[in-house]
Amino acid sequence: MFGVLEFHNSCRKYGIKPILGCEVYIAKHSHLQKHSRTNGYNHLTLLASNSDGLRNLMYLTSLSYIEGLSSRPRISTELLYKHHAGIICLSGCLSSKVNELLLEDKETLAEELIIELRD
């Protein structure tokens, strides 16, 4: 999110509507706990669908550095649930919780998580 304003303005200059977002680290328990094997993290891709979403992404990524910095800047799912307005969530890469569950053949849990993230 550090270069989002410059990226946005450059795209608009050439008539391109940019997609603004970032991949975040989600702490497995709390972003306030130190990083460890039991409190590791997963990846999640978040996109802003409007100005509220952009504000929430900036807020979440700022908090990840202020409160959640332990090995990596992390947020928690609780923070995401509180500041989700205007955010589109993608399942992320193979290091996402959804894909981690699928790789462990836990399809029911993955489906429950997808529904939770959707809502």
N, CA and C atoms as a LAMMPS dump frame, in Angstrom:
ITEM: TIMESTEP
0
ITEM: NUMBER OF ATOMS
357
ITEM: BOX BOUNDS ff ff ff
-5.0000000000000000e+02 5.0000000000000000e+02
-5.0000000000000000e+02 5.0000000000000000e+02
-5.0000000000000000e+02 5.0000000000000000e+02
ITEM: ATOMS id mol type element x y z
1 1 1 N 0.815 -1.19 0
2 1 2 C 0 0 0
3 1 3 C 0.86 1.256 0
4 2 1 N 2.177 1.09 0.16
5 2 2 C 3.04 2.259 0.244
6 2 3 C 3.013 3.096 -1.032
7 3 1 N 2.892 2.47 -2.18
8 3 2 C 2.933 3.198 -3.447
9 3 3 C 1.583 3.358 -4.111
10 4 1 N 0.489 3.151 -3.37
11 4 2 C -0.832 3.118 -3.982
12 4 3 C -1.236 4.454 -4.599
13 5 1 N -0.909 5.558 -3.961
14 5 2 C -1.3 6.866 -4.492
15 5 3 C -0.584 7.16 -5.809
16 6 1 N 0.715 6.916 -5.844
17 6 2 C 1.486 7.132 -7.07
18 6 3 C 1.001 6.202 -8.187
19 7 1 N 0.75 4.935 -7.847
20 7 2 C 0.243 3.973 -8.811
21 7 3 C -1.111 4.415 -9.353
22 8 1 N -2.013 4.796 -8.475
23 8 2 C -3.348 5.251 -8.863
24 8 3 C -3.269 6.449 -9.808
25 9 1 N -2.488 7.444 -9.433
26 9 2 C -2.385 8.655 -10.243
27 9 3 C -1.749 8.39 -11.607
28 10 1 N -0.748 7.523 -11.646
29 10 2 C -0.109 7.18 -12.922
30 10 3 C -1.084 6.461 -13.844
31 11 1 N -1.846 5.536 -13.292
32 11 2 C -2.839 4.815 -14.1
33 11 3 C -3.889 5.772 -14.644
34 12 1 N -4.416 6.622 -13.79
35 12 2 C -5.465 7.559 -14.205
36 12 3 C -4.973 8.521 -15.284
37 13 1 N -3.711 8.876 -15.213
38 13 2 C -3.118 9.778 -16.205
39 13 3 C -3.242 9.201 -17.614
40 14 1 N -3.194 7.865 -17.712
41 14 2 C -3.269 7.196 -19.007
42 14 3 C -4.629 6.55 -19.267
43 15 1 N -5.63 6.937 -18.477
44 15 2 C -6.978 6.452 -18.697
45 15 3 C -7.23 5.03 -18.233
46 16 1 N -6.402 4.555 -17.328
47 16 2 C -6.538 3.19 -16.8
48 16 3 C -7.174 3.252 -15.423
49 17 1 N -8.185 2.436 -15.197
50 17 2 C -8.78 2.336 -13.868
51 17 3 C -8.04 1.233 -13.105
52 18 1 N -7.229 1.608 -12.112
53 18 2 C -6.406 0.615 -11.422
54 18 3 C -7.216 -0.225 -10.436
55 19 1 N -6.75 -1.421 -10.184
56 19 2 C -7.272 -2.264 -9.113
57 19 3 C -6.294 -2.121 -7.956
58 20 1 N -6.789 -1.595 -6.846
59 20 2 C -5.926 -1.318 -5.703
60 20 3 C -6.133 -2.372 -4.628
61 21 1 N -5.04 -2.903 -4.131
62 21 2 C -5.129 -3.908 -3.09
63 21 3 C -3.759 -4.403 -2.7
64 22 1 N -3.736 -5.433 -1.9
65 22 2 C -2.464 -5.983 -1.445
66 22 3 C -2.679 -7.381 -0.879
67 23 1 N -1.582 -8.081 -0.713
68 23 2 C -1.62 -9.363 -0.021
69 23 3 C -1.214 -9.076 1.416
70 24 1 N -1.973 -9.615 2.354
71 24 2 C -1.672 -9.403 3.767
72 24 3 C -1.347 -10.735 4.424
73 25 1 N -0.69 -10.644 5.555
74 25 2 C -0.437 -11.808 6.392
75 25 3 C -1.494 -11.813 7.484
76 26 1 N -2.183 -12.939 7.633
77 26 2 C -3.192 -13.098 8.666
78 26 3 C -2.614 -13.998 9.76
79 27 1 N -2.49 -13.462 10.976
80 27 2 C -1.989 -14.261 12.098
81 27 3 C -2.969 -15.383 12.389
82 28 1 N -2.445 -16.554 12.685
83 28 2 C -3.323 -17.712 12.923
84 28 3 C -4.151 -17.549 14.184
85 29 1 N -3.681 -16.775 15.135
86 29 2 C -4.451 -16.525 16.356
87 29 3 C -4.683 -15.032 16.514
88 30 1 N -3.698 -14.315 17.001
89 30 2 C -3.842 -12.873 17.203
90 30 3 C -2.626 -12.156 16.637
91 31 1 N -2.867 -11.024 16.007
92 31 2 C -1.747 -10.23 15.481
93 31 3 C -0.928 -9.62 16.621
94 32 1 N -1.484 -9.613 17.837
95 32 2 C -0.779 -9.048 18.982
96 32 3 C 0.207 -10.037 19.599
97 33 1 N 0.027 -11.329 19.333
98 33 2 C 0.957 -12.35 19.822
99 33 3 C 2.195 -12.395 18.935
100 34 1 N 3.329 -12.684 19.548
101 34 2 C 4.555 -12.819 18.761
102 34 3 C 4.434 -13.98 17.789
103 35 1 N 5.128 -13.865 16.68
104 35 2 C 5.162 -14.917 15.673
105 35 3 C 5.855 -16.148 16.259
106 36 1 N 5.248 -17.301 16.047
107 36 2 C 5.838 -18.565 16.48
108 36 3 C 5.278 -19.659 15.582
109 37 1 N 5.695 -20.884 15.813
110 37 2 C 5.166 -21.99 15.013
111 37 3 C 3.662 -22.149 15.223
112 38 1 N 3.194 -21.892 16.44
113 38 2 C 1.756 -22.036 16.712
114 38 3 C 0.982 -20.779 16.344
115 39 1 N 1.64 -19.652 16.289
116 39 2 C 0.971 -18.421 15.882
117 39 3 C 1.645 -17.881 14.619
118 40 1 N 1.686 -18.709 13.614
119 40 2 C 2.262 -18.308 12.332
120 40 3 C 1.289 -17.422 11.579
121 41 1 N 1.303 -17.542 10.279
122 41 2 C 0.426 -16.689 9.475
123 41 3 C 0.087 -17.37 8.166
124 42 1 N -0.973 -16.863 7.553
125 42 2 C -1.375 -17.272 6.214
126 42 3 C -1.49 -16.013 5.364
127 43 1 N -1.535 -16.193 4.073
128 43 2 C -1.67 -15.075 3.142
129 43 3 C -3.126 -14.899 2.746
130 44 1 N -3.495 -13.651 2.425
131 44 2 C -4.827 -13.347 1.935
132 44 3 C -4.721 -12.116 1.042
133 45 1 N -5.371 -12.167 -0.109
134 45 2 C -5.352 -11.039 -1.029
135 45 3 C -6.604 -10.207 -0.818
136 46 1 N -6.415 -8.907 -0.597
137 46 2 C -7.527 -7.989 -0.354
138 46 3 C -7.507 -6.878 -1.398
139 47 1 N -8.671 -6.581 -1.978
140 47 2 C -8.807 -5.528 -2.98
141 47 3 C -9.828 -4.516 -2.507
142 48 1 N -9.596 -3.253 -2.812
143 48 2 C -10.544 -2.191 -2.476
144 48 3 C -11.569 -2.073 -3.595
145 49 1 N -12.855 -2.143 -3.244
146 49 2 C -13.907 -1.993 -4.254
147 49 3 C -14.42 -0.561 -4.324
148 50 1 N -14.073 0.251 -3.331
149 50 2 C -14.499 1.652 -3.303
150 50 3 C -13.597 2.429 -2.342
151 51 1 N -13.941 3.687 -2.095
152 51 2 C -13.087 4.514 -1.228
153 51 3 C -13.1 4.019 0.219
154 52 1 N -14.233 3.476 0.694
155 52 2 C -14.253 2.893 2.046
156 52 3 C -13.283 1.722 2.129
157 53 1 N -13.272 0.891 1.106
158 53 2 C -12.357 -0.242 1.07
159 53 3 C -10.902 0.192 1.079
160 54 1 N -10.608 1.242 0.328
161 54 2 C -9.231 1.748 0.3
162 54 3 C -8.828 2.268 1.677
163 55 1 N -9.724 3.015 2.324
164 55 2 C -9.44 3.509 3.678
165 55 3 C -9.232 2.336 4.64
166 56 1 N -10.078 1.316 4.534
167 56 2 C -9.923 0.16 5.42
168 56 3 C -8.63 -0.598 5.151
169 57 1 N -8.252 -0.735 3.881
170 57 2 C -6.971 -1.392 3.568
171 57 3 C -5.793 -0.613 4.132
172 58 1 N -5.839 0.7 3.998
173 58 2 C -4.756 1.519 4.546
174 58 3 C -4.706 1.401 6.066
175 59 1 N -5.879 1.37 6.697
176 59 2 C -5.948 1.233 8.152
177 59 3 C -5.393 -0.125 8.588
178 60 1 N -5.843 -1.186 7.925
179 60 2 C -5.396 -2.534 8.282
180 60 3 C -3.889 -2.713 8.085
181 61 1 N -3.383 -2.236 6.964
182 61 2 C -1.942 -2.4 6.724
183 61 3 C -1.126 -1.532 7.681
184 62 1 N -1.639 -0.369 8.043
185 62 2 C -0.947 0.455 9.038
186 62 3 C -0.899 -0.26 10.382
187 63 1 N -2.041 -0.819 10.811
188 63 2 C -2.074 -1.569 12.072
189 63 3 C -1.16 -2.787 12.039
190 64 1 N -1.016 -3.384 10.858
191 64 2 C -0.149 -4.562 10.762
192 64 3 C 1.287 -4.209 11.127
193 65 1 N 1.709 -2.995 10.819
194 65 2 C 3.063 -2.562 11.171
195 65 3 C 3.138 -2.029 12.594
196 66 1 N 2.081 -1.372 13.052
197 66 2 C 2.09 -0.771 14.392
198 66 3 C 1.902 -1.821 15.476
199 67 1 N 0.91 -2.706 15.308
200 67 2 C 0.577 -3.683 16.348
201 67 3 C 1.035 -5.098 16.032
202 68 1 N 1.089 -5.459 14.763
203 68 2 C 1.284 -6.855 14.398
204 68 3 C 2.652 -7.218 13.881
205 69 1 N 3.61 -6.321 13.979
206 69 2 C 4.931 -6.594 13.414
207 69 3 C 5.71 -7.555 14.302
208 70 1 N 5.831 -8.78 13.858
209 70 2 C 6.62 -9.806 14.525
210 70 3 C 7.046 -10.773 13.432
211 71 1 N 8.238 -10.605 12.94
212 71 2 C 8.751 -11.333 11.786
213 71 3 C 8.157 -10.783 10.497
214 72 1 N 6.844 -10.571 10.459
215 72 2 C 6.136 -9.995 9.314
216 72 3 C 5.034 -9.081 9.862
217 73 1 N 4.634 -8.074 9.103
218 73 2 C 3.491 -7.258 9.527
219 73 3 C 2.195 -8.043 9.326
220 74 1 N 1.464 -8.324 10.413
221 74 2 C 0.298 -9.19 10.337
222 74 3 C -0.943 -8.509 10.89
223 75 1 N -2.088 -8.949 10.404
224 75 2 C -3.361 -8.552 10.994
225 75 3 C -4.046 -9.83 11.464
226 76 1 N -5.151 -9.674 12.157
227 76 2 C -5.924 -10.839 12.59
228 76 3 C -7.247 -10.863 11.842
229 77 1 N -7.892 -12.009 11.845
230 77 2 C -9.209 -12.084 11.208
231 77 3 C -10.198 -11.185 11.934
232 78 1 N -10.036 -11.009 13.237
233 78 2 C -10.916 -10.111 13.994
234 78 3 C -10.821 -8.683 13.47
235 79 1 N -9.611 -8.22 13.202
236 79 2 C -9.44 -6.875 12.629
237 79 3 C -10.088 -6.786 11.255
238 80 1 N -9.906 -7.821 10.452
239 80 2 C -10.498 -7.83 9.115
240 80 3 C -12.016 -7.784 9.206
241 81 1 N -12.605 -8.533 10.149
242 81 2 C -14.062 -8.542 10.3
243 81 3 C -14.577 -7.175 10.735
244 82 1 N -13.811 -6.451 11.534
245 82 2 C -14.236 -5.128 12.003
246 82 3 C -14.101 -4.061 10.913
247 83 1 N -13.153 -4.255 10.003
248 83 2 C -12.835 -3.231 9.001
249 83 3 C -12.912 -3.821 7.597
250 84 1 N -14.007 -4.495 7.291
251 84 2 C -14.148 -5.197 6.018
252 84 3 C -14.929 -4.425 4.957
253 85 1 N -15.567 -3.342 5.328
254 85 2 C -16.419 -2.619 4.374
255 85 3 C -15.622 -2.205 3.143
256 86 1 N -16.163 -2.504 1.979
257 86 2 C -15.53 -2.107 0.723
258 86 3 C -14.352 -2.954 0.308
259 87 1 N -14.141 -4.081 0.969
260 87 2 C -13.002 -4.94 0.652
261 87 3 C -13.489 -6.228 -0.013
262 88 1 N -12.832 -6.582 -1.098
263 88 2 C -13.062 -7.859 -1.773
264 88 3 C -11.922 -8.774 -1.36
265 89 1 N -12.258 -9.976 -0.947
266 89 2 C -11.265 -10.93 -0.457
267 89 3 C -11.074 -12.041 -1.481
268 90 1 N -9.837 -12.29 -1.86
269 90 2 C -9.496 -13.416 -2.729
270 90 3 C -8.806 -14.476 -1.878
271 91 1 N -8.899 -15.707 -2.302
272 91 2 C -8.37 -16.799 -1.483
273 91 3 C -6.852 -16.757 -1.329
274 92 1 N -6.156 -16.074 -2.194
275 92 2 C -4.715 -15.95 -2.045
276 92 3 C -3.955 -17.078 -2.699
277 93 1 N -2.696 -17.162 -2.359
278 93 2 C -1.81 -18.158 -2.955
279 93 3 C -1.891 -19.474 -2.197
280 94 1 N -0.978 -20.38 -2.438
281 94 2 C -0.979 -21.672 -1.752
282 94 3 C -0.767 -21.534 -0.249
283 95 1 N -0.299 -20.379 0.211
284 95 2 C -0.09 -20.16 1.637
285 95 3 C -1.311 -19.56 2.326
286 96 1 N -2.436 -19.523 1.633
287 96 2 C -3.654 -19.025 2.284
288 96 3 C -4.249 -20.126 3.145
289 97 1 N -5.063 -19.75 4.112
290 97 2 C -5.705 -20.738 4.982
291 97 3 C -6.641 -21.634 4.184
292 98 1 N -7.345 -21.057 3.203
293 98 2 C -8.251 -21.851 2.36
294 98 3 C -7.477 -22.954 1.653
295 99 1 N -6.406 -22.58 0.989
296 99 2 C -5.613 -23.576 0.257
297 99 3 C -4.903 -24.549 1.188
298 100 1 N -4.498 -24.073 2.35
299 100 2 C -3.875 -24.958 3.335
300 100 3 C -4.86 -26.057 3.744
301 101 1 N -6.114 -25.66 4
302 101 2 C -7.136 -26.654 4.363
303 101 3 C -7.415 -27.623 3.211
304 102 1 N -7.473 -27.102 1.995
305 102 2 C -7.709 -27.969 0.836
306 102 3 C -6.574 -28.966 0.642
307 103 1 N -5.339 -28.517 0.841
308 103 2 C -4.191 -29.411 0.708
309 103 3 C -4.189 -30.494 1.781
310 104 1 N -4.848 -30.227 2.919
311 104 2 C -4.958 -31.209 3.996
312 104 3 C -6.229 -32.05 3.865
313 105 1 N -6.911 -31.96 2.714
314 105 2 C -8.157 -32.687 2.456
315 105 3 C -9.251 -32.359 3.473
316 106 1 N -9.303 -31.103 3.898
317 106 2 C -10.335 -30.641 4.823
318 106 3 C -11.29 -29.716 4.077
319 107 1 N -11.965 -30.288 3.091
320 107 2 C -12.82 -29.502 2.208
321 107 3 C -13.977 -28.829 2.936
322 108 1 N -14.568 -29.496 3.907
323 108 2 C -15.684 -28.919 4.651
324 108 3 C -15.235 -27.671 5.414
325 109 1 N -14.082 -27.75 6.078
326 109 2 C -13.551 -26.585 6.797
327 109 3 C -13.186 -25.467 5.835
328 110 1 N -12.633 -25.811 4.685
329 110 2 C -12.293 -24.804 3.676
330 110 3 C -13.552 -24.104 3.182
331 111 1 N -14.604 -24.874 2.943
332 111 2 C -15.865 -24.287 2.485
333 111 3 C -16.456 -23.363 3.545
334 112 1 N -16.386 -23.767 4.819
335 112 2 C -16.882 -22.923 5.911
336 112 3 C -16.097 -21.614 5.978
337 113 1 N -14.782 -21.697 5.804
338 113 2 C -13.948 -20.5 5.821
339 113 3 C -14.269 -19.59 4.641
340 114 1 N -14.474 -20.158 3.481
341 114 2 C -14.825 -19.366 2.3
342 114 3 C -16.137 -18.618 2.533
343 115 1 N -17.109 -19.286 3.104
344 115 2 C -18.407 -18.649 3.392
345 115 3 C -18.224 -17.53 4.422
346 116 1 N -17.406 -17.78 5.434
347 116 2 C -17.126 -16.782 6.456
348 116 3 C -16.456 -15.555 5.848
349 117 1 N -15.463 -15.768 4.991
350 117 2 C -14.772 -14.652 4.337
351 117 3 C -15.701 -13.918 3.383
352 118 1 N -16.553 -14.647 2.698
353 118 2 C -17.514 -14.024 1.791
354 118 3 C -18.451 -13.087 2.556
355 119 1 N -18.936 -13.577 3.678
356 119 2 C -19.884 -12.8 4.48
357 119 3 C -19.215 -11.652 5.213
